[in-house]
Amino acid sequence: MLGLMQRRELLISSLIAHAARHHGEAEVVSRRDDGRIARTTYAELETRARKLVSVLRDLGVAFSDRVATLAMNSDRHLELYYAISGMGAVCHTINPRLSQDDIAYIVDHAEDGFIFTDPAFLPIVAAVAPRVAHVLRGVIALCEPDEIPACELPPEIALYCYETLLDQARDAPDWPIFAEETASALCYTSGTTGKPKGALYSHRSTVLYAMATNAPDVFGLRATDRVLPAVPMFHVNAWGLPYVAPMAGASLLMPGRHLDPVSLLALLNDERATFSVGVPTVWLNLIGHMRQTEESFETLQRILAGGAAFPRALIAEFEQRGVSVRHGWGMTESSPIVTANAPKPTTAALDAEALLDQQAKQGRVVYGADVRAENEAGEVPRDGVTQGNLALRGHWVANGYYLLPETEIAPDAWFPTGDVGVVDAEGYVLLTDRTKDLIKSGGEWISSIALENIAVGHPDVAEAAAIAEPDEKWGERPLLVVVPRTGHEPQPEDVRAFFNGKVPNWSIPDRVIIAEELPHGATGKILKSELRRIYTPREG
Ligand code: AMP
Protein backbone atom coordinates (compact mmCIF):
# COMPACT_ATOMS: atom_id res chain seq x y z
CA MET A 1 0.00 0.00 0.00
CA LEU A 2 1.31 3.45 -0.88
CA GLY A 3 2.82 5.45 1.95
CA LEU A 4 3.22 2.46 4.30
CA MET A 5 6.26 2.14 6.58
CA GLN A 6 9.48 0.62 5.27
CA ARG A 7 9.90 -3.13 5.57
CA ARG A 8 13.35 -4.34 6.47
CA GLU A 9 14.37 -7.88 7.31
CA LEU A 10 15.04 -8.32 11.03
CA LEU A 11 18.61 -9.62 10.78
CA ILE A 12 21.11 -10.26 13.57
CA SER A 13 23.84 -8.50 11.58
CA SER A 14 21.87 -5.25 11.95
CA LEU A 15 22.60 -5.30 15.71
CA ILE A 16 26.38 -5.26 15.34
CA ALA A 17 26.23 -2.94 12.32
CA HIS A 18 24.25 -0.48 14.46
CA ALA A 19 26.74 -0.83 17.33
CA ALA A 20 29.70 -0.23 15.00
CA ARG A 21 28.11 2.83 13.41
CA HIS A 22 26.61 4.50 16.49
CA HIS A 23 28.53 3.03 19.43
CA GLY A 24 31.79 2.23 17.66
CA GLU A 25 33.85 3.25 20.69
CA ALA A 26 31.98 1.04 23.19
CA GLU A 27 34.28 -1.65 24.55
CA VAL A 28 34.38 -5.42 24.50
CA VAL A 29 36.79 -6.48 27.24
CA SER A 30 37.83 -10.16 27.41
CA ARG A 31 39.82 -12.12 29.95
CA ARG A 32 42.00 -14.61 28.10
CA ASP A 33 42.82 -18.10 29.37
CA ASP A 34 46.13 -16.89 30.85
CA GLY A 35 44.33 -14.11 32.75
CA ARG A 36 45.41 -11.28 30.43
CA ILE A 37 42.83 -8.62 29.54
CA ALA A 38 42.21 -7.97 25.81
CA ARG A 39 40.32 -4.90 24.65
CA THR A 40 38.48 -4.13 21.46
CA THR A 41 35.55 -1.97 20.37
CA TYR A 42 32.31 -2.64 18.54
CA ALA A 43 33.78 -0.87 15.48
CA GLU A 44 36.84 -3.15 15.37
CA LEU A 45 34.85 -6.24 16.25
CA GLU A 46 32.33 -5.66 13.46
CA THR A 47 35.11 -5.31 10.85
CA ARG A 48 36.69 -8.56 12.04
CA ALA A 49 33.28 -10.30 12.02
CA ARG A 50 32.82 -9.29 8.36
CA LYS A 51 36.31 -10.59 7.54
CA LEU A 52 35.34 -13.78 9.31
CA VAL A 53 32.45 -14.16 6.86
CA SER A 54 34.97 -14.45 4.02
CA VAL A 55 37.01 -16.91 6.12
CA LEU A 56 33.90 -19.05 6.60
CA ARG A 57 33.06 -18.91 2.91
CA ASP A 58 36.63 -19.86 1.98
CA LEU A 59 36.42 -22.84 4.31
CA GLY A 60 33.37 -23.92 2.35
CA VAL A 61 30.63 -22.97 4.80
CA ALA A 62 27.38 -22.40 2.91
CA PHE A 63 24.07 -20.74 3.75
CA SER A 64 22.17 -22.70 6.48
CA ASP A 65 25.19 -24.93 7.30
CA ARG A 66 25.72 -25.54 10.99
CA VAL A 67 29.00 -24.26 12.47
CA ALA A 68 29.82 -25.17 16.06
CA THR A 69 31.50 -23.19 18.81
CA LEU A 70 32.99 -24.73 21.93
CA ALA A 71 34.03 -21.62 23.76
CA MET A 72 33.65 -19.44 26.83
CA ASN A 73 32.62 -15.78 26.63
CA SER A 74 35.06 -13.65 24.65
CA ASP A 75 35.31 -11.09 21.83
CA ARG A 76 36.24 -13.93 19.46
CA HIS A 77 33.12 -15.89 20.39
CA LEU A 78 31.10 -12.72 19.79
CA GLU A 79 32.70 -12.33 16.34
CA LEU A 80 31.63 -15.88 15.56
CA TYR A 81 28.07 -15.22 16.73
CA TYR A 82 27.80 -12.38 14.22
CA ALA A 83 29.81 -13.86 11.34
CA ILE A 84 28.16 -17.29 11.35
CA SER A 85 24.58 -16.02 11.74
CA GLY A 86 25.33 -12.91 9.68
CA MET A 87 26.26 -14.96 6.59
CA GLY A 88 23.11 -17.06 6.95
CA ALA A 89 24.73 -20.11 8.56
CA VAL A 90 23.68 -21.48 11.97
CA CYS A 91 25.82 -20.82 15.05
CA HIS A 92 25.64 -23.99 17.12
CA THR A 93 26.96 -23.31 20.61
CA ILE A 94 28.10 -26.47 22.40
CA ASN A 95 28.37 -26.73 26.16
CA PRO A 96 31.89 -28.09 26.89
CA ARG A 97 30.67 -29.41 30.25
CA LEU A 98 28.45 -31.99 28.56
CA SER A 99 29.65 -35.57 28.47
CA GLN A 100 31.71 -36.58 25.44
CA ASP A 101 28.88 -38.93 24.44
CA ASP A 102 26.44 -36.02 24.37
CA ILE A 103 28.90 -33.79 22.47
CA ALA A 104 29.50 -36.50 19.86
CA TYR A 105 25.75 -37.03 19.58
CA ILE A 106 24.90 -33.35 19.01
CA VAL A 107 27.79 -32.67 16.57
CA ASP A 108 26.55 -35.64 14.56
CA HIS A 109 22.88 -34.65 14.89
CA ALA A 110 23.53 -31.03 13.89
CA GLU A 111 26.05 -32.16 11.21
CA ASP A 112 28.56 -29.52 12.26
CA GLY A 113 31.17 -29.21 9.49
CA PHE A 114 33.47 -27.04 11.61
CA ILE A 115 34.11 -26.48 15.31
CA PHE A 116 35.64 -23.23 16.54
CA THR A 117 37.10 -24.04 19.93
CA ASP A 118 38.95 -22.38 22.77
CA PRO A 119 42.43 -23.99 22.91
CA ALA A 120 41.57 -25.28 26.40
CA PHE A 121 38.78 -27.43 24.90
CA LEU A 122 40.91 -28.93 22.10
CA PRO A 123 41.39 -32.16 24.10
CA ILE A 124 37.59 -32.56 24.17
CA VAL A 125 37.43 -32.05 20.39
CA ALA A 126 40.30 -34.48 19.86
CA ALA A 127 38.55 -37.12 21.98
CA VAL A 128 35.24 -36.73 20.15
CA ALA A 129 36.62 -36.18 16.61
CA PRO A 130 37.07 -39.85 15.57
CA ARG A 131 33.37 -40.45 16.31
CA VAL A 132 32.22 -37.51 14.15
CA ALA A 133 34.80 -37.67 11.37
CA HIS A 134 31.99 -38.34 8.86
CA VAL A 135 30.60 -34.80 9.38
CA LEU A 136 33.46 -32.73 10.82
CA ARG A 137 35.87 -31.21 8.27
CA GLY A 138 37.85 -28.72 10.31
CA VAL A 139 38.69 -27.48 13.80
CA ILE A 140 39.70 -23.87 14.37
CA ALA A 141 41.56 -22.91 17.55
CA LEU A 142 40.49 -19.52 18.88
CA CYS A 143 43.95 -18.13 19.59
CA GLU A 144 47.27 -16.95 18.12
CA PRO A 145 49.38 -19.53 16.22
CA ASP A 146 51.87 -20.01 19.08
CA GLU A 147 49.06 -20.71 21.55
CA ILE A 148 47.72 -23.88 19.89
CA PRO A 149 48.40 -26.89 22.12
CA ALA A 150 49.54 -30.17 20.60
CA CYS A 151 46.53 -32.14 19.49
CA GLU A 152 45.85 -35.22 17.41
CA LEU A 153 42.95 -35.24 15.01
CA PRO A 154 41.93 -37.85 12.42
CA PRO A 155 43.74 -37.12 9.11
CA GLU A 156 40.57 -36.02 7.31
CA ILE A 157 39.95 -33.23 9.87
CA ALA A 158 42.10 -30.11 9.41
CA LEU A 159 43.34 -27.95 12.30
CA TYR A 160 43.48 -24.17 11.74
CA CYS A 161 44.49 -21.13 13.75
CA TYR A 162 41.76 -18.50 14.07
CA GLU A 163 44.01 -15.45 14.07
CA THR A 164 46.00 -16.75 11.07
CA LEU A 165 42.82 -17.30 9.08
CA LEU A 166 41.66 -13.77 9.91
CA ASP A 167 45.06 -12.30 8.97
CA GLN A 168 44.80 -14.03 5.60
CA ALA A 169 41.18 -13.03 4.98
CA ARG A 170 40.83 -11.32 1.62
CA ASP A 171 38.07 -8.86 2.33
CA ALA A 172 35.28 -7.83 4.65
CA PRO A 173 32.08 -8.03 2.60
CA ASP A 174 28.94 -6.08 3.49
CA TRP A 175 26.39 -8.02 5.50
CA PRO A 176 24.18 -10.01 3.14
CA ILE A 177 20.40 -9.54 3.24
CA PHE A 178 18.12 -12.59 3.36
CA ALA A 179 14.76 -13.61 4.84
CA GLU A 180 14.34 -12.92 8.56
CA GLU A 181 12.85 -16.40 9.11
CA THR A 182 16.28 -17.89 8.33
CA ALA A 183 17.70 -20.07 11.14
CA SER A 184 20.48 -18.28 13.03
CA ALA A 185 21.54 -20.29 16.07
CA LEU A 186 21.11 -23.70 17.64
CA CYS A 187 21.34 -24.72 21.28
CA TYR A 188 20.75 -28.22 22.63
CA THR A 189 19.05 -28.61 25.99
CA SER A 190 21.20 -30.28 28.58
CA GLY A 191 18.43 -32.88 28.99
CA THR A 192 18.97 -34.83 32.21
CA THR A 193 17.08 -37.74 30.65
CA GLY A 194 17.09 -38.90 27.04
CA LYS A 195 19.10 -37.38 24.22
CA PRO A 196 19.74 -33.62 24.06
CA LYS A 197 17.26 -31.80 21.82
CA GLY A 198 18.00 -28.72 19.74
CA ALA A 199 16.19 -25.37 19.94
CA LEU A 200 16.67 -23.55 16.64
CA TYR A 201 16.46 -19.76 16.79
CA SER A 202 15.77 -17.48 13.83
CA HIS A 203 16.97 -13.97 12.96
CA ARG A 204 13.46 -12.68 13.46
CA SER A 205 12.99 -14.36 16.86
CA THR A 206 16.37 -13.10 18.03
CA VAL A 207 15.95 -9.47 16.98
CA LEU A 208 12.42 -9.32 18.42
CA TYR A 209 13.75 -10.92 21.61
CA ALA A 210 16.55 -8.35 21.87
CA MET A 211 14.19 -5.43 21.35
CA ALA A 212 11.59 -6.72 23.79
CA THR A 213 13.90 -7.86 26.57
CA ASN A 214 15.72 -4.58 26.74
CA ALA A 215 12.59 -2.93 28.11
CA PRO A 216 13.29 -1.12 31.41
CA ASP A 217 11.47 -3.85 33.37
CA VAL A 218 13.70 -6.60 31.92
CA PHE A 219 17.40 -5.93 31.05
CA GLY A 220 16.94 -2.17 30.66
CA LEU A 221 20.48 -1.64 29.31
CA ARG A 222 21.70 1.83 28.40
CA ALA A 223 24.73 2.95 26.38
CA THR A 224 26.38 3.91 29.68
CA ASP A 225 26.14 0.37 31.06
CA ARG A 226 29.06 -2.03 31.36
CA VAL A 227 27.68 -5.55 31.26
CA LEU A 228 29.28 -8.72 32.57
CA PRO A 229 27.54 -11.88 31.32
CA ALA A 230 28.56 -14.44 33.96
CA VAL A 231 26.40 -16.93 32.12
CA PRO A 232 28.26 -18.67 29.30
CA MET A 233 27.49 -17.97 25.65
CA PHE A 234 26.72 -21.69 25.26
CA HIS A 235 23.92 -21.46 27.83
CA VAL A 236 21.02 -20.13 25.75
CA ASN A 237 23.15 -17.46 24.05
CA ALA A 238 24.16 -15.93 27.40
CA TRP A 239 20.44 -15.11 27.71
CA GLY A 240 20.65 -12.85 24.66
CA LEU A 241 23.13 -10.30 26.03
CA PRO A 242 25.49 -10.70 23.03
CA TYR A 243 22.59 -9.27 20.99
CA VAL A 244 21.06 -6.86 23.52
CA ALA A 245 24.28 -5.10 24.60
CA PRO A 246 25.38 -4.07 21.06
CA MET A 247 21.82 -2.99 20.31
CA ALA A 248 21.91 -0.68 23.34
CA GLY A 249 25.53 0.36 22.80
CA ALA A 250 26.47 -1.01 26.24
CA SER A 251 30.03 -2.30 26.75
CA LEU A 252 30.57 -6.03 27.32
CA LEU A 253 32.95 -7.55 29.88
CA MET A 254 33.70 -11.16 28.97
CA PRO A 255 35.05 -13.34 31.81
CA GLY A 256 36.32 -16.23 29.66
CA ARG A 257 36.79 -19.33 31.77
CA HIS A 258 37.51 -17.28 34.89
CA LEU A 259 34.15 -17.66 36.60
CA ASP A 260 35.59 -18.31 40.06
CA PRO A 261 34.60 -15.72 42.70
CA VAL A 262 38.05 -14.08 42.94
CA SER A 263 38.34 -13.46 39.18
CA LEU A 264 34.71 -12.51 38.81
CA LEU A 265 34.81 -9.90 41.56
CA ALA A 266 38.06 -8.50 40.17
CA LEU A 267 36.57 -8.15 36.68
CA LEU A 268 33.36 -6.59 38.07
CA ASN A 269 35.28 -4.02 40.09
CA ASP A 270 38.34 -3.36 37.87
CA GLU A 271 36.24 -2.95 34.73
CA ARG A 272 33.50 -0.93 36.46
CA ALA A 273 30.62 -3.30 35.68
CA THR A 274 27.17 -1.83 36.25
CA PHE A 275 25.10 -4.89 35.34
CA SER A 276 25.61 -8.64 35.38
CA VAL A 277 23.64 -11.84 34.84
CA GLY A 278 24.18 -15.40 36.03
CA VAL A 279 22.73 -18.51 37.65
CA PRO A 280 22.20 -18.62 41.44
CA THR A 281 25.20 -20.91 41.97
CA VAL A 282 27.58 -18.27 40.59
CA TRP A 283 26.10 -15.58 42.86
CA LEU A 284 26.05 -17.91 45.84
CA ASN A 285 29.76 -18.64 45.46
CA LEU A 286 30.57 -14.98 44.93
CA ILE A 287 28.67 -13.85 48.02
CA GLY A 288 30.25 -16.67 50.07
CA HIS A 289 33.67 -15.38 49.02
CA MET A 290 32.77 -11.76 49.77
CA ARG A 291 31.55 -12.65 53.25
CA GLN A 292 34.98 -14.08 53.99
CA THR A 293 37.12 -11.37 52.43
CA GLU A 294 34.82 -8.49 53.38
CA GLU A 295 35.21 -7.06 49.88
CA SER A 296 32.43 -5.07 48.26
CA PHE A 297 30.95 -4.23 44.88
CA GLU A 298 32.41 -0.92 43.73
CA THR A 299 30.25 -0.08 40.72
CA LEU A 300 27.74 -2.89 40.25
CA GLN A 301 24.17 -1.59 40.36
CA ARG A 302 21.95 -4.43 39.16
CA ILE A 303 21.97 -8.15 38.46
CA LEU A 304 19.51 -10.43 36.72
CA ALA A 305 19.47 -13.99 38.02
CA GLY A 306 17.75 -17.04 36.58
CA GLY A 307 18.28 -20.58 35.36
CA ALA A 308 17.18 -21.83 38.78
CA ALA A 309 15.21 -20.24 41.61
CA PHE A 310 16.97 -17.30 43.23
CA PRO A 311 16.34 -17.50 46.99
CA ARG A 312 14.95 -14.49 48.84
CA ALA A 313 17.80 -14.61 51.39
CA LEU A 314 20.25 -14.03 48.56
CA ILE A 315 18.12 -11.21 47.15
CA ALA A 316 18.23 -9.54 50.58
CA GLU A 317 22.00 -9.92 50.78
CA PHE A 318 22.57 -8.34 47.36
CA GLU A 319 20.26 -5.46 48.22
CA GLN A 320 22.18 -4.89 51.46
CA ARG A 321 25.30 -4.63 49.32
CA GLY A 322 23.66 -1.94 47.20
CA VAL A 323 22.85 -4.15 44.21
CA SER A 324 19.26 -4.59 43.06
CA VAL A 325 18.19 -8.04 41.93
CA ARG A 326 15.83 -8.93 39.14
CA HIS A 327 14.68 -12.52 38.97
CA GLY A 328 14.01 -13.94 35.50
CA TRP A 329 12.66 -17.23 34.16
CA GLY A 330 12.88 -19.03 30.87
CA MET A 331 14.36 -22.01 29.11
CA THR A 332 16.47 -22.96 26.10
CA GLU A 333 13.26 -23.37 24.10
CA SER A 334 12.22 -19.78 24.88
CA SER A 335 15.46 -17.95 23.99
CA PRO A 336 15.35 -17.92 27.18
CA ILE A 337 13.61 -15.03 28.97
CA VAL A 338 9.84 -14.95 29.17
CA THR A 339 9.32 -13.40 32.61
CA ALA A 340 11.26 -10.89 34.70
CA ASN A 341 10.43 -9.51 38.10
CA ALA A 342 10.02 -5.75 38.24
CA PRO A 343 7.68 -3.74 40.50
CA LYS A 344 4.12 -2.69 39.76
CA PRO A 345 2.39 0.32 41.37
CA THR A 346 0.98 -2.01 44.09
CA THR A 347 4.50 -3.09 45.03
CA ALA A 348 5.07 0.21 46.84
CA ALA A 349 2.49 -0.78 49.49
CA LEU A 350 4.36 -3.98 50.47
CA ASP A 351 6.33 -4.17 53.73
CA ALA A 352 9.95 -5.39 53.60
CA GLU A 353 9.11 -9.08 54.09
CA ALA A 354 6.25 -9.11 51.60
CA LEU A 355 8.45 -7.26 49.13
CA LEU A 356 11.12 -9.96 49.37
CA ASP A 357 8.46 -12.63 48.85
CA GLN A 358 7.33 -10.84 45.74
CA GLN A 359 10.88 -10.34 44.44
CA ALA A 360 11.55 -14.07 44.82
CA LYS A 361 8.80 -14.82 42.28
CA GLN A 362 9.92 -15.44 38.72
CA GLY A 363 8.24 -12.29 37.46
CA ARG A 364 5.79 -10.98 34.89
CA VAL A 365 5.70 -11.89 31.24
CA VAL A 366 7.59 -9.77 28.70
CA TYR A 367 5.54 -8.32 25.84
CA GLY A 368 5.96 -10.59 22.81
CA ALA A 369 5.58 -13.77 24.85
CA ASP A 370 2.75 -15.12 27.01
CA VAL A 371 2.48 -17.61 29.85
CA ARG A 372 -0.32 -19.55 31.48
CA ALA A 373 -0.74 -22.22 34.13
CA GLU A 374 -2.92 -25.00 32.76
CA ASN A 375 -4.37 -28.41 33.43
CA GLU A 376 -6.21 -30.85 31.15
CA ALA A 377 -9.22 -28.49 31.06
CA GLY A 378 -7.23 -25.41 30.00
CA GLU A 379 -5.97 -22.34 31.88
CA VAL A 380 -6.36 -22.50 35.67
CA PRO A 381 -7.44 -19.37 37.61
CA ARG A 382 -4.84 -16.61 37.91
CA ASP A 383 -5.32 -16.43 41.67
CA GLY A 384 -1.79 -17.05 42.96
CA VAL A 385 -2.79 -20.37 44.55
CA THR A 386 -4.07 -22.72 41.85
CA GLN A 387 -1.13 -24.71 40.59
CA GLY A 388 -0.83 -25.71 36.94
CA ASN A 389 1.64 -26.75 34.28
CA LEU A 390 3.26 -23.64 32.86
CA ALA A 391 2.99 -23.22 29.12
CA LEU A 392 4.35 -20.54 26.80
CA ARG A 393 3.91 -19.00 23.44
CA GLY A 394 5.45 -16.05 21.69
CA HIS A 395 7.78 -14.76 19.00
CA TRP A 396 10.82 -16.42 20.60
CA VAL A 397 9.23 -19.68 21.83
CA ALA A 398 10.05 -22.90 19.95
CA ASN A 399 7.29 -24.91 18.34
CA GLY A 400 9.30 -28.10 18.17
CA TYR A 401 12.86 -29.39 18.25
CA TYR A 402 15.45 -29.37 15.48
CA LEU A 403 14.94 -32.26 13.06
CA LEU A 404 12.39 -33.94 15.32
CA PRO A 405 9.12 -33.51 13.39
CA GLU A 406 7.24 -35.59 15.94
CA THR A 407 7.81 -32.81 18.53
CA GLU A 408 6.21 -30.10 16.37
CA ILE A 409 3.17 -28.35 17.85
CA ALA A 410 0.62 -26.19 16.02
CA PRO A 411 1.90 -22.65 15.25
CA ASP A 412 -0.29 -20.96 17.88
CA ALA A 413 -0.29 -23.79 20.43
CA TRP A 414 1.05 -23.42 23.98
CA PHE A 415 4.50 -24.92 24.48
CA PRO A 416 4.68 -27.08 27.65
CA THR A 417 7.65 -26.05 29.81
CA GLY A 418 7.77 -28.97 32.22
CA ASP A 419 7.61 -26.41 35.02
CA VAL A 420 4.80 -26.20 37.54
CA GLY A 421 3.67 -22.99 39.18
CA VAL A 422 1.00 -20.43 39.93
CA VAL A 423 0.17 -17.10 38.29
CA ASP A 424 -1.34 -14.37 40.45
CA ALA A 425 -3.95 -11.76 39.55
CA GLU A 426 -1.24 -9.23 38.71
CA GLY A 427 0.46 -11.70 36.36
CA TYR A 428 3.45 -12.63 38.56
CA VAL A 429 4.54 -16.24 38.04
CA LEU A 430 5.81 -18.29 40.97
CA LEU A 431 7.50 -21.55 40.05
CA THR A 432 6.92 -24.34 42.52
CA ASP A 433 8.75 -27.17 40.77
CA ARG A 434 9.81 -29.04 37.71
CA THR A 435 7.11 -31.62 36.95
CA LYS A 436 9.58 -34.42 37.55
CA ASP A 437 10.77 -32.98 40.88
CA LEU A 438 7.34 -32.57 42.48
CA ILE A 439 6.87 -33.90 46.00
CA LYS A 440 3.40 -35.26 46.72
CA SER A 441 2.75 -36.10 50.35
CA GLY A 442 -0.59 -37.43 51.55
CA GLY A 443 -2.23 -36.07 48.40
CA GLU A 444 -0.81 -32.55 48.90
CA TRP A 445 1.88 -30.95 46.76
CA ILE A 446 4.97 -29.65 48.54
CA SER A 447 7.08 -27.15 46.62
CA SER A 448 10.72 -28.15 46.67
CA ILE A 449 11.68 -24.62 45.59
CA ALA A 450 9.81 -23.14 48.58
CA LEU A 451 11.66 -25.49 50.98
CA GLU A 452 15.03 -24.68 49.41
CA ASN A 453 14.41 -20.93 49.58
CA ILE A 454 13.65 -21.17 53.29
CA ALA A 455 16.62 -23.43 54.01
CA VAL A 456 19.17 -21.05 52.48
CA GLY A 457 17.80 -18.31 54.75
CA HIS A 458 19.28 -20.27 57.71
CA PRO A 459 22.49 -18.55 58.82
CA ASP A 460 24.54 -21.77 58.67
CA VAL A 461 23.31 -22.96 55.26
CA ALA A 462 24.90 -22.09 51.90
CA GLU A 463 22.95 -24.27 49.48
CA ALA A 464 20.00 -26.65 49.74
CA ALA A 465 17.99 -29.10 47.66
CA ALA A 466 14.74 -30.86 48.50
CA ILE A 467 13.76 -34.16 46.91
CA ALA A 468 10.94 -36.66 47.39
CA GLU A 469 11.66 -39.70 49.52
CA PRO A 470 9.31 -42.68 49.11
CA ASP A 471 7.15 -43.16 52.21
CA GLU A 472 4.78 -46.01 52.96
CA LYS A 473 2.20 -43.91 54.75
CA TRP A 474 2.29 -40.64 52.82
CA GLY A 475 3.48 -41.77 49.39
CA GLU A 476 6.35 -39.31 49.49
CA ARG A 477 7.99 -37.13 52.12
CA PRO A 478 10.45 -34.25 51.56
CA LEU A 479 14.11 -34.90 52.20
CA LEU A 480 16.41 -31.88 52.44
CA VAL A 481 20.12 -31.96 51.63
CA VAL A 482 22.06 -28.90 52.79
CA VAL A 483 25.61 -27.65 52.27
CA PRO A 484 27.03 -25.62 55.21
CA ARG A 485 28.34 -22.09 54.81
CA THR A 486 32.13 -22.04 55.06
CA GLY A 487 33.13 -22.32 58.73
CA HIS A 488 29.60 -23.18 59.93
CA GLU A 489 28.16 -26.45 61.23
CA PRO A 490 24.39 -26.62 60.79
CA GLN A 491 22.57 -29.24 62.87
CA PRO A 492 19.77 -31.19 61.15
CA GLU A 493 17.29 -30.63 64.01
CA ASP A 494 18.05 -26.93 64.05
CA VAL A 495 17.50 -26.67 60.28
CA ARG A 496 14.17 -28.51 60.64
CA ALA A 497 13.13 -26.16 63.45
CA PHE A 498 13.91 -23.21 61.19
CA PHE A 499 10.86 -24.19 59.07
CA ASN A 500 8.43 -23.82 62.00
CA GLY A 501 5.81 -21.21 61.21
CA LYS A 502 7.19 -20.71 57.69
CA VAL A 503 5.35 -23.62 56.03
CA PRO A 504 2.54 -25.94 57.17
CA ASN A 505 3.89 -28.57 59.56
CA TRP A 506 3.30 -31.43 57.11
CA SER A 507 5.59 -29.70 54.58
CA ILE A 508 8.61 -29.65 56.91
CA PRO A 509 11.27 -32.11 55.68
CA ASP A 510 11.38 -35.30 57.76
CA ARG A 511 15.08 -35.71 57.21
CA VAL A 512 17.86 -33.17 56.81
CA ILE A 513 21.19 -34.43 55.50
CA ILE A 514 24.35 -32.34 55.73
CA ALA A 515 26.52 -32.75 52.63
CA GLU A 516 29.85 -31.29 51.54
CA GLU A 517 28.50 -30.33 48.15
CA LEU A 518 25.56 -30.79 45.80
CA PRO A 519 25.90 -32.22 42.28
CA HIS A 520 25.52 -29.56 39.57
CA GLY A 521 24.75 -30.10 35.89
CA ALA A 522 26.36 -28.60 32.80
CA THR A 523 24.59 -25.25 33.23
CA GLY A 524 25.04 -24.95 36.99
CA LYS A 525 21.67 -26.35 38.04
CA ILE A 526 21.40 -28.77 40.95
CA LEU A 527 21.02 -32.29 39.60
CA LYS A 528 18.02 -33.66 41.45
CA SER A 529 18.20 -36.93 39.52
CA GLU A 530 21.69 -37.47 40.91
CA LEU A 531 20.54 -36.56 44.43
CA ARG A 532 17.71 -39.07 44.18
CA ARG A 533 20.19 -41.69 43.03
CA ILE A 534 22.44 -41.01 46.03
CA TYR A 535 19.93 -40.42 48.82
CA THR A 536 16.78 -42.31 47.79
CA PRO A 537 18.23 -45.31 45.95
CA ARG A 538 14.93 -47.18 46.10
CA GLU A 539 13.66 -44.74 43.45
CA GLY A 540 16.48 -45.67 41.11
P1 AMP B 1 17.57 -24.52 30.49
O1 AMP B 1 16.80 -24.81 29.27
O2 AMP B 1 18.73 -25.43 30.69
O3 AMP B 1 17.92 -23.08 30.61
O4 AMP B 1 16.59 -24.85 31.71
C1 AMP B 1 15.33 -24.26 31.82
C2 AMP B 1 14.71 -24.62 33.13
O5 AMP B 1 15.44 -24.02 34.21
C3 AMP B 1 13.31 -24.10 33.31
O6 AMP B 1 12.37 -24.89 32.65
C4 AMP B 1 13.18 -24.12 34.82
O7 AMP B 1 12.89 -25.42 35.30
C5 AMP B 1 14.56 -23.72 35.28
N1 AMP B 1 14.59 -22.29 35.59
C6 AMP B 1 15.00 -21.29 34.80
N2 AMP B 1 14.89 -20.09 35.42
C7 AMP B 1 14.36 -20.35 36.65
C8 AMP B 1 13.99 -19.54 37.78
N3 AMP B 1 14.16 -18.23 37.78
N4 AMP B 1 13.47 -20.18 38.86
C9 AMP B 1 13.31 -21.52 38.88
N5 AMP B 1 13.65 -22.32 37.86
C10 AMP B 1 14.17 -21.75 36.76
Boltz pocket constraint, residues with backbone or C-beta under 6 A from the ligand:
constraints:
  - pocket:
      binder: B
      contacts: [[A, 189], [A, 190], [A, 236], [A, 305], [A, 306], [A, 307], [A, 308], [A, 309], [A, 310], [A, 327], [A, 328], [A, 329], [A, 330], [A, 331], [A, 332], [A, 333], [A, 336], [A, 362], [A, 417], [A, 418], [A, 419], [A, 431], [A, 433], [A, 434], [A, 523]]
      max_distance: 6.0
